[in-house]
Amino acid sequence: MLIPISTMQKKIAIVSFVIAIVFSSCGENEKKDSDLVKFDRGEMLLNYANNLILPAYNNTLENINDLGTSITKFELNPTEPNLLEVQLLWKKAILSWQHANGFNFGPASEQGVQKSLQEEIATFPVNTLLLGNFLLANDTSFNNFNRDTRGFFAIEYLVFDSVSPSQVVNIFKTTPNRFNYLKACFNHLQKRVSTVVNGWSTYKESFIANNGTDIGSSTSYLYNEFLKNFESLKNYKFGIPLGLRPGQTATLPQNVEAYYSGYGTALAKEHWISLAAIWEGKGLNGMDGIGFKEYLEKVEGGPNLVVLTKQQIINTETAFSLLPNKKFSDAITADFNLVNNVHTELQKTTRFYKSDLSSLIGIAVTYSSGDGD
Amino acid sequence: MKTKFNQFLFSNQAIYPLVVFRILFGLTTFISTLRFLLLGWVNLHFVNSKVQFKYYGFEWVTTLPEPVMLIIHIIMLLASLGILFGAFYRISAALFFVCFTYCELIDITYYLNHYYFVSLVAFLLCLVPANRFYSIDVWLKPQLSQKTVSAWCMYIFKFQLIIVYFFAGIAKINYDWLINALPLKIWLPANDNLSVIGAWLKYDISAYVFSWAGMIFDISVGYFLLNKKTRLWAWFAIIIFHVLTGIMFQIGVFPLVMIASTIIFFDTTTHQKIIKILRLVFTIKPKSFVYSSNPKPAFFKHGLSTSLIAVFIVIWVSFQLLFPLRFLLYNGNMFWTEQGYRFGWRVMLMEKAGTATFYVTDSATNREGVVDNAVFLNPHQEKQMAMQPDLILQYAQFLKKHYTNIGFNVTKVRAEVFVTLNAKPSQLLINSNLNLLELTDSWKNKNWILSFEKN
């Protein structure tokens, strides 16, 4: 407010104040604006922490631990049923990871030479040549930056390998190094995820307390990683394997996620469900809490965007539901259009998740200064 | 008439306000440059970026290797100190102006009105003898000392400051700002976690009060600064206004620049007192303190004739008055097309964001590929590019060059650009089928921008 001093300035201030009140009350009558702006970001962050983030990480860690038990069992007794159990539990673990990979900040963020959790444990495609070299040399030190030779998908490569279970069992029996490498991959995975889970027990409090919208606030971390995660689904799980980048001349089926197990379709679907749940603030147990959707309902222009976004989510779900029930790499070649349709719908979703959402809520997306006033 | 004009510009006035202005400007730019270095922005802005968006007519300005960019910033630090202490003043001011302006010209996505303001002030400082009192230069060469200076040396800065506020105020007189309280209705609730004022920011009424008060403040503050009776209050209002916006918005050193610069409006005695206080902290006593007995106005000493200066001032003032108004010559909604938007003191005026998806066609295979912008642009660059038509063209040209260099025959680049302005549903900025390679940027109307549909 102005500090009125001269009579003239006083007059101006009073007049402007009166005009302001008149206009704002008009606004209230038209749109019930008074209800619009009361939103508690702290409550939203609490919902994300308690009902989405922590359950997702805990669930992933539990499933990883189960996977570990099955691996030990398989090493002691390398039989086909024991391998099938490892495969099954791997699938369960990687599916649960789809619900946690959107929260790649805080304890999961890059620290020193260590990359973010997502990069450390879920890089694909696997560099099988390099992995083969490490395996041959029985090198399980991971003293390198080749994140495409460890993590979930290195384990997948070792226990599926695109061949029949009995063949995989035989390979394990004839190459003992493979057990060593598998265990090393598992230990690395388990350690990384449990570090993040432990990190959250102390980070949670500051996550909820840091309730601004500037860069470095929890809402901005949450939003920016959500967006990055969405882009990675669109670009890395669809765009590149489909050969949609400029300069690509053909599809790259071997670049799909989970190439060796062929579970790419299921993982992409689960990833999409998780992204929609983050937007809605829907917990892992299915309970719909306060999320970006509820935030939008309370801001200028938000309710309209919610309607548009919901419709686009439905359209994308439909495209996903039409994906054929076969290996993702095969689907890309045989049913290109069906897979491409999903990419198209994801593309259409982009603006709703990206500029529209951040603009309406007023979240900072860069560190650089804006124009001052 | 002419003599009156000359009298107005060239009458002798005490040098103190100019000296204080010099000191505060040097201090502000020193802090600002140091901050820039400490935040690691030299790398972020000039070294790590794969693409630089250019200013029209300055396409030849490119970034230099990291060590050189660092050296340039260190030169700027030293030059700021040179201005602050009045040491090798002309060279310092000129160096600062050249280095600072060069850095600003590298990438237009970092354009800020207050950077433009700093460039203008640095240029003007090269022309005035702000080092003729209480400075290292005078300590070294006592005969340089003078207590008076031509009035224009102060007027030109006051004029520039009034221009900044006044145009910022005029720009706020638009339907969205005054009647819908937008974008403040978006920005204020986003700050509701602030202590003391935060709780108030949730209410629509606050957005209206801030919108109207901001407009009235910007338009009138120049007048109140010129008026002796209201000056002190106006300056207090400036402090409150800038501190408040500085807390709420991510606007860097801008509040500091404006609070410090506007001190020039105070009268001679105030500035004399400021220098007296400064002397307590930092004394410069020439060994033989001799004021030149007959202080001639500075311009004589530098061989500049009064008429040359008068002509320069007329050109400068006309340009500053007219250039921000060039938007009137363009079609369409200025906020939407951004034609004539920059260099017009339009600050924190709209909430705008876009999603731009680019498609590149290779004639050999006739395949159309979709670009992942994150491969080439940092989030800031992408954000700026995605809503500004001229930058969209530049990016299309960059993509053509990039893919041609790696062996493709690029015949078409098109973009689907959805932009939201002040919380309105996003809509297409340009025709998505347009081959952007067939367009060139110019001062002419960009008829290829689609018109903005309200609702």
Interface residues (C-beta under 8 A of the other chain):
Chain A: M1 L2 I3 I5 S6 Q9 I12 A13 S16 F17 I19 A20 I21 F23 S24 G27 E28 D33 S34 L36 V37 K38 F39 R41 N211 G212 T213 D214 I215 N224 E231 N235 G239 L244 R245 P246 G247 Q248 T249 V299 E300 G301 G302 N304 L305 L308 Q347 T350 R351 K354 S355 D356 S358 S359 L360 I361 G362 I363 A364 V365 T366 Y367 S368 S369 G370 D371 G372 D373
Chain B: L39 W41 L44 H45 Y110 L112 N113 H114 A168 L178 I179 N180 A181 L182 K185 I186 W187 P189 A190 N191 D192 N193 K202 Y203 D204 I205 A207 Y208 V209 S211 W212 A213 G214 I216 F217 S220 F224 K229 T230 W233 F236 A237 I240 T245 G246 F249 Q250 I251 G252 V253 F254 P255 M258 R346 V347 M348 E351 K352 A353 G354 T355 T357 Y359 V360 D362 T365 R367 G369 V370 V371 D372 A374 N378 P379 H380 K383 A386 L399 Y403 I406 F408 F418 V419 T420 A423 K424 P425 S426
